[in-house]
Amino acid sequence: MSTLNATIISILLGFVAGLLLGILPLMKVNFTIGKALKTVIIAEGLSIAVMELFEWITQMTIPGLMVAQLTDLLYWEGMIASLIIGFIAALPVNYVMIKKGIRHQH
């Protein structure tokens, strides 16, 4: 699989996972799937996009990471680093959205 295909698939899966993590709890409190999806896209979309962008930038800047295998230590170090950096990058977005009342506090 090419690096471009792997990147596109990983970004799409990141968005799907992020949306599902937001939609499922809303559906448990009787939101319709349409209303839950709309709510999550508005509240979580920018945060997910920022996190995915910074994860991708991190993965692209670590030499050899995009060709590393699951059994390589570099793969796991790179994935952990990209998750941490993506999380930190999304924090200010989440903070502003909570302050403006777009997102709720847990």
Secondary structure, 3 states (H helix, E strand, C coil): CCHHHHHHHHHHHHHHHHHHHHHHHHHHCCCCHHHHHHHHHHHHHHHHHHHHHHHHHHHHHCCCHHHCCCCCHHHHHHHHHHHHHHHHHHHHHHHHHHHCCCCCCC
